[in-house]
Amino acid sequence: MNNDIATFKKFMAQVTKSSADPSFVMAAKSLEHAYFNNLLIALEGYFVHRVRAIELKDGNAMNEVRVISGSLMLNGGVMGTDSTIKMKPENTVLKIGVGEKI
């Protein structure tokens, strides 16, 4: 994952400094949102078989990744809920509330 992020940053730096076409720069920047959402889904895949008793259900960062990943895949990129998790947006890393676009 770190290599993927470094490669993306290097690509964006190169695009920004070398492209004379502003529409190309804007198109490349628009990839960032989808790219990092897909990386989050890939990250969730590493933990898909985690033991829920160890993960807990208190709205921690692992819970947040699980809910966001599920929301991206199954809820059209809108933050959903998981009835087994007690998440409060104000206590999460990204502070995304139910019904908000991710």
Summary of the structure (lengths in Angstrom):
residues: 102
radius of gyration: 16.3
end to end distance: 20.0
largest distance: 53.2
contacts: 240
relative contact order: 0.11
helix: 62%
strand: 2%
